[in-house]
């Protein structure tokens, strides 16, 4: 499945929930079931500094595909990070660099977020893109 197809699948999966606030609640609920990052990965090297909440993103390359895990001290941010990790994990570095996350807008989630949260999510996207670009360069 391509990254574009995965994005559309996630949009379709969450779009069945008609109310945007309920969709956001479903994103947060899903993240509550994920294991937290271990303390040894909650480091400054993995921290996304532009987020108001403390947030961490860890990426690795396995078999030519990137895999991401994230955590945050806010349940809302944790849910949004998990959604982005769901989107980008398993994609190639080139796909990750090229494809922007439209699902937040398409699902109406971005309208429910403050400007500071949206700026933090842009920083998370930039970190995911940078991690993928580093892998792309190393494959080079």
C-alpha positions in Angstrom: 0.0 0.0 0.0 1.4 3.4 -0.9 1.5 6.3 1.5 -1.2 8.1 -0.4 -3.4 5.0 -0.2 -2.7 4.6 3.6 -3.7 8.2 4.1 -6.9 7.7 2.3 -7.6 4.6 4.3 -7.1 6.4 7.6 -9.4 9.2 6.3 -12.0 6.7 5.4 -11.7 4.9 8.7 -12.2 8.0 10.8 -14.7 9.7 8.5 -17.4 7.2 9.5 -17.5 9.2 12.8 -19.6 12.1 11.7 -18.8 14.6 14.4 -15.2 16.1 14.3 -15.0 16.3 18.1 -15.9 12.6 18.3 -13.3 11.8 15.7 -10.7 13.6 17.8 -11.9 11.6 20.8 -11.4 8.4 18.8 -7.9 9.4 17.9 -7.1 10.1 21.6 -8.7 6.9 22.7 -6.7 4.8 20.2 -3.5 6.4 21.5 -4.3 5.5 25.1 -4.0 1.8 24.1 -0.5 2.3 22.7 2.5 1.6 25.0 4.4 4.7 26.1 7.9 5.3 24.9 10.4 3.9 27.4 12.3 6.5 29.5 15.5 5.8 27.7 13.9 7.2 24.4 12.4 10.2 26.1 15.6 12.1 25.5 16.4 15.6 24.2 17.6 14.0 20.9 14.1 12.7 20.3 12.2 15.6 21.7 10.2 17.9 19.4 11.1 21.3 20.9 8.4 23.5 19.2 5.6 21.7 20.9 4.0 23.3 24.0 3.6 19.8 25.4 6.6 17.6 25.9 6.6 15.4 22.8 9.1 12.8 21.4 9.3 11.1 18.0 11.6 8.2 17.4 12.3 6.9 13.9 14.1 3.9 12.5 14.7 2.4 9.1 14.0 -1.3 8.7 14.1 -3.1 5.3 14.1 0.2 3.4 11.0 1.5 5.2 10.7 4.0 8.1 8.9 3.2 11.3 7.9 5.8 13.9 6.9 5.8 17.5 5.9 8.8 19.5 4.8 9.9 22.9 3.6 13.1 24.6 2.6 14.3 28.1 -0.8 15.5 26.7 -3.4 12.9 25.7 -4.5 15.0 22.8 -1.0 15.5 21.5 -0.2 11.8 22.0 -3.3 10.9 19.9 -2.3 13.3 17.1 1.3 12.0 17.1 0.0 8.4 17.0 -2.1 9.3 14.0 0.9 10.8 12.2 3.0 7.7 13.1 0.2 5.4 11.8 0.3 7.4 8.6 4.0 7.4 8.0 5.2 4.2 9.5 6.0 1.5 6.9 6.5 4.1 4.1 9.7 4.6 2.2 11.8 7.7 3.0 11.1 9.1 -0.4 7.3 8.8 0.1 7.5 10.4 3.5 9.5 13.4 2.2 7.0 13.9 -0.6 3.6 13.4 1.0 2.1 16.0 3.3 -0.5 14.9 5.9 -3.9 16.1 4.5 -5.9 13.9 6.9 -6.0 16.4 9.7 -7.7 18.9 7.4 -9.8 16.3 5.5 -11.2 15.0 8.8 -11.9 18.4 10.2 -9.5 17.9 13.1 -7.3 20.9 12.4 -10.3 23.2 12.9 -10.6 21.9 16.5 -6.9 22.7 17.3 -5.4 25.9 18.6 -2.8 27.7 16.5 -0.1 26.6 18.9 -1.1 22.9 18.6 -1.1 23.2 14.8 2.4 24.8 14.9 3.5 21.9 17.1 2.1 19.4 14.6 4.0 21.2 11.8 7.1 20.7 13.9 6.4 17.0 14.3 5.8 16.7 10.6 9.1 18.5 10.0 10.9 16.1 12.4 9.4 13.0 10.6 10.4 14.4 7.3 13.9 15.2 8.5 14.3 11.7 9.9 13.1 10.2 6.6 15.4 12.6 4.6 18.4 11.4 6.7 17.6 7.8 5.8 17.1 8.8 2.2 20.5 10.4 2.1 22.2 7.4 3.8 20.7 5.1 1.2 22.0 7.3 -1.4 
